[in-house]
Amino acid sequence: MTPQIAKKASVAKLFAKVTTTSCVVMGLLIGCNDTGTLIKESNSQKLGGTWEFKKQNGVKTGTAIFETQNDVNGNIYILSDDLPLGKTAIAGTFKVNSSKTPQQLDITFDDLTTQTIYEINSDGQLKIANSVPNQPRPRALDSQPQQLTKISDSTAMASDIKILRSPDLIATSALIREAESKSSIRAIMRSQQQIFQEQGQFSQDINQLKSGLSLNSEFYNYKITILGDLVQHSAIPVKDGLKAYTGIVYAITGSEANPKATKLLLCESNIPAKQIPPAPQNQDEGYKCPSAYTSINP
């Protein structure tokens, strides 16, 4: 893969990972009806507007604006909290196929397309299952699809938001690669939490944890280390100019309802670093980031 294609691939995968990951819950799909017209009228038009990516605890991680040009396609703008360029939006296009069940949604940045499926449930929540750019479309929603909540029908953006299109994205490739790495670590940490809930122990098997993610990168290596009551997941830069990341999952004293409770800690190196992140520092209640690392939203 050439550097330029790799950069554009990172941009496309941003949408697929702004927070990351069975059958579709058919009862929530208006698409359970056999009439394609009903699907189109009730779902495609609902995409237009402003949506927020949120984690299960309600913390916002980004914003997507679907600017519909007609019933089936339009422009999409991704405003990610992981791109610290001030008020910035990544611009692309989207196309809907409402005649399929699950419904299909293609997200395109430059010449790379991410093929997804989606549903809008009875509460108006948008759920999306993603694929890697230029790879086959998923057949069913994952157990942990991306979830977006509509906050407005408006598609207008503030005048002070800088829109990044393909030529601009090359200049911001380091930030994009770092955002991709953070998203991967977050997804691995969530998988680790689920495994601990089910098995009562942490896993060091990256294949068990990566949840379909493609972690073979020319920019980052990934390492998992179990240290007693915690497990450390690290993203280590391969190339210069990139920050390192380490995500900690550790067991805490649970309740009767949830005896296998865990906490998360995500840390970013203060400056670009190619060294393996140190272990976290123990404190009275839990852990804190290693020296020269800063805690960020897990």
N, C-alpha and C positions, 0 to 999 in steps of 0.2 A: 504494500500500500504506500503510495507517495505521501509526503508530508502534507500536501495541500488536501488530498482526499481524507487523510486522517483527521485534519482539523475540521473539515466539514462534517465528518462522521461524528465527531465529538459534539458538534452543535445539534445535530439531529437527535443524538441520544440524550441530550439535556431534557428534551420533552419526555422521553421515555423513562427518565429517572428522577424527575423533580421531587419526588419523594420515593421508591420502587416497591414491585413485588420483589376435574371438577366441572362441573357443568354450570352454565349460566343459571341464575335463579330466575327461572322462567316466569314465576308469578309476578315478578317486578317488571317484566318487559311488556310494554304495549305491543312489542313485536311478536308476542305469542299469537296475536290475531293473524289470520291468513291474508288479510287485505293489505297489500303494500301501500295503498293510498292512505289508509289510516295511520300507518307507521310514519309515513312521510309528513303528514300534516301535524301529527302530535309530537314527533321527536326532532326531525331535522330543523324545524324552525326554532326549537328551543335552544339550539346551540348558540345562536346569536346572542352576544352579551359578554359580560365580564364574570369570570369564574376564579375562585381561589383554591389553590392546592392546600390541603390541610392534613396534618397528621391526626392519628386517632385521639390524641390529647387536645386537639383543637388548635394547635399552634400552626399559624400560617407559614408556608414555605415558598409561596410564589403565586403569580397571577397569570391567567390566560385570557386573552380577549379574542373571541371569534367574531370577525367582521364579515357577516354573510353578504354575498353579492346576489345570491338567489337561493333556491331551496337546497342546492347540492354542493356549493363550493364558496370559497371566499378567502380572506386573509386571516392569519393567526399571528398574534403577538404574545411572546412569552416574557413576562417580567419576573425574573428569578432573584430571590434574596441571596443567592450564591454568586451573583455577578456584581461585585462591589465597584461599579463604575458610576456611581450616582444613580440617577433615575434612568434606567436603560431597558429597552425592549428588543428582543430578537425577533425578526420578521420572517414569516414563511407563509405558505398557503395550505389550505386543506380542501379535501373533497370527500363527500359523503355518498355512500351507497345504502339507501334505506330499504331496498328490496330484499336484502339479505337478513338472515337471522342467525347469529347476532348481527346487528348493523355494523357496517364497515366505515372506518374513518382513516383516511390517508393524510399524513402530515409531511409536508415537503419543505426542506431547507436547501436552497440552491438545487443541485441535481441529485440529492439523496432523499429517499422517501421512507418514512417509517409507517408500516402498515399495521393498523390497530383495529380492534373491535370495541364497541361501546354499548352502554345502555343508559337511559335516563329513567330512574326509578320513580315510584309514585310520590316520593318526597321531593322530586326535582333535582336529585343528586346525580351528577354525571360520573359514571364509572368506566374506566378505560383499561384494557389489557394491551400491552405494547409488545412490539418485536424490535429486534435490532435493525437499523436501517438497511434496506435492500435485502432483507431476509423474509421468509414466509410469514404470513399473517397468523396470529394465534387463532385457535379454533373455539376456545371458550375463555370466559373471564377467569382469572386466577382467583385463588382463595384470598389474595390481598391485592386487588386491583387498585390503580390510582383513583383517588376520589376527589372530585371537585364540587364545590358548592357555589351556586350562582348567587352573586351579590347584586347584580344590576343587569337590566336589559341594554344598558348603554354600551356602545362600542367606541366611544370617544376617548382619546388619550390626552392627558395634560400637555400643554405646549412645551413644558420643560423636560419631557421625556425624550431621550435620544434613541432613535430607532436604528438598530444595527442590521444592515443587510449584508449579503454575502461578501462583498469586498471589504467591509469593515471588520468582519469576524476574524479574518486572518490576523489582524493586529491584536486581537484579544484572545488568541488561542491558549495562552498560558492559563488565563482565568477560566476558560471553558474546560480545559483538561483538569484543573483543580476541582471545579464544580462536579465533573463527572466522577472523580475519585471520591469526593465527599459523599456523593449519592450512593456509590457502591459500598462504602464502609457503613453507611446508615442501613442499607438493605441487609448486609451481612449481620449487623448487630440485631436487627429485628428477627432474623432467622434464628440467631443464637438464643434470643429470649424465648422463642417458641419451643425450641428444642429443650431448653432447661425446664420449661413448664411441663412438657410431656415426659421427659426422661429423668429430671432431677440432676442432670449433669451437663457440663459444657462439651461442645464438640470441637475437635481440631481438624476435622475433615472439610477442606475448602469446597469440595464437590457437593457436600451435604448442605453447605451454608449459602452458596452463591445464588440460589433461587433463579437459575436460568441466566444469570448475568454472564457476560463474556469478559473475564478478567485478564485475558491475555492481551497485554497492552505494551506498546513500545515506549510508554511514558511512565508507568507505575508497576511495581511488583507488590504483591500482597502476602502478608505473613500473619499467622495466627499462633499465639502462645498462651498456654494455660498456666496461670500463676496462683495456685491455691484456690481461693474463693472467687477469683476473677479470671476473665479471659480477655486478652488484648489483641485487637485486630489493627494491623498497620498497613498503610499505603505508603510505599517508599519510592520516591522519584528515581527514575532511571536516567533522566536527562537533567541538565542544569536549568536553573530558573524556576523550578517548581517547589511548592511547599509540601511538606510531609504531613500525614494525618494518622492519628491513632484513636481507635474507638474502644472503650472499656465497657464490658458488661460484668456486673458483680452481684452476687447474691446478698440479700438483706434479710433481716428478721421479718418474716411474713405474718399474715393474719390467718385466722382459722379458715377464712374463705379463700385465701390465696397464700398457701404456705411456701410456695416456690417463687417468691417475689424477687425481682431484680431491678437494678438501676443502670442508667446509661450515662456515659461521659464521653464526649467527642472533643478532641484536641487538635489544634492546628499549629504547626511550627511558626514561630514569629518571623522567620526569614526562610528563603529557600534552603533546603537541606536534603542531602542524598543518604544520610545515615539512618540506620534503623532507630525509630523513636525509643527513648528510654522507658522503663516501667513507670507507671503512675506513682504519685507520692501518697502514702497513707496519711490520713488525718483522723480526727476524733470520730467523725461520722462519715465513713466512706472513703473516697479517694479524690485527689485533685490532679490536674495535668502535670506532666513532667516539667522540669525546668526548661525554659525557653519555648514553652508551648502555652497556648491560650485556649481556654474553653470556648466552644462554639455550640450552636443549637444542635442537639443530637437528633 
